């Protein structure tokens, strides 16, 4: 139906004027109208990490930009623009997308915060460094984007999983654990403040590195050997195949490792990179299952 001409309405009869007023008055929106309105009011979001992209998918939130990654991203975002790696996004591409906000992680704030600021882009750095902070972040995003129901569903699954985990380890002695985070050519020691360290702590494991306030510290094998952990976990940050070979060579050629109880008893485990990163991700349930097996079976 063609909307009445405002000018014509001034000369219309009382009956016609009433009909015109009724036609022009707001009424219930059709599904199509509601969808269009939602698109118009939805924020333009650029997600810069795989973990954030997976979280937004669970929350059913659309984005205009996603990270460039070898990992498969949710099908929902097949049409989104690839904006580069999480640690080095293409700022010009990001600006061209005219985002209302860019979502990154707190571990990259020191390096990327000034770059986003100088580019005139609003960036929010999400805390995914622990189970609790990741859960809180999901609930916060649910409130921000009107996806409270979806966020609560994810949070409920998290609570149920933690209940299962606590039941599985109840009454079992706590193992001491050394966590190594490898990068091509080197490695660091992860503290309980790292994401993997937090996972281990949530399962009752005792990190052999105590008293640190940072997520990672340099390795001192003599000191670590004195701590003599029951279990050694080896994680990889990027190029996992190359890092595993590096670890294998280190443990084979550096004779100090043969004195570790974990090596003597064969309790050295390489962690699956897709489940055990430097920040939390949506593979947390599988990661907890893996760790229960490594720590307690």
C-alpha positions, 0 to 999 in steps of 0.5 A: 500500500502506498503511504498517504501524501502528507500534503493531500491529508490536509484537504481530505475528508474527516473519514479519509483523514482518520483512515490515513492516520491509522495507516501512518500510525506505528503497528506491529512489525513484520518479521522482515521489518524487525530483521531489517531494524536489527541489522540497522542497529547491530554494531559493526564488530571486528573479531581479531582472534579465533577464540573470540570469533568462536565465542561470538558464534555461540552467542549468535553475534554477527561480525564484519571482520575476522582474523586470518587463520589456518584454523577453520572459523564458524560458517556464520562468518564465511562472508566476513573480511579477513583482517590479518593475524591476531598479533598483527592485524592490518589496521588499514583494513580494519579502518575500512570496515568502519567498526563500532568496536574491535575485540582483542584480548588482554594479553595483546593490549600492551602491543596493540592498544596504542596502534588501535588508538592511533588508528582512531579505532575503538578496541576492547581487550577481553580477558580470556586468561582463566576459566573464570575470566572467560566465563565472565567475559561471555556473560558480559558480551551476552549483556552487551549484544542482547544475547543473555539467553545464549550467554547463560546457556554457555555459562550453564554448560561451564558450570555443569562441566566443572561439577563433573570435573570436581567429582572426578578428582575428588579424594585423589592426591594432587600431582606436582606439574611443570608446564612448558610453553614452546615457541619455535626455537625456545620455550618458557615456563608457564605459571598458575597465572597462565591459561594452562596453569589455571586449567591445571590448578582448577583440576587440583594440580600444583604448579612447581613454579610458585610466587610469580605474578606473571604468566610466563618465566624463563626456564632454569632447568637446574631449579626445575629439576630440584622441584622434580615434578610428577608430570611435565606438560609441553604446549606449543604456541604456533607451528606445533609440529616444529615445537614438538621436534624442538622439545624432543631434541631438548629432552634428548640432548640435555642430560638434566632432563633424564633426572626428572621423575616425570621423564623416568616414569614416562609422564611427559605429555604434549598438549594439543595446540587447538585445545591448549593455547595461551588464552582460553577457547571454546575447546575447554571441555575437551582440554579438561578431559585431556588433563584429567587423564594426564594428571590422574590416570 
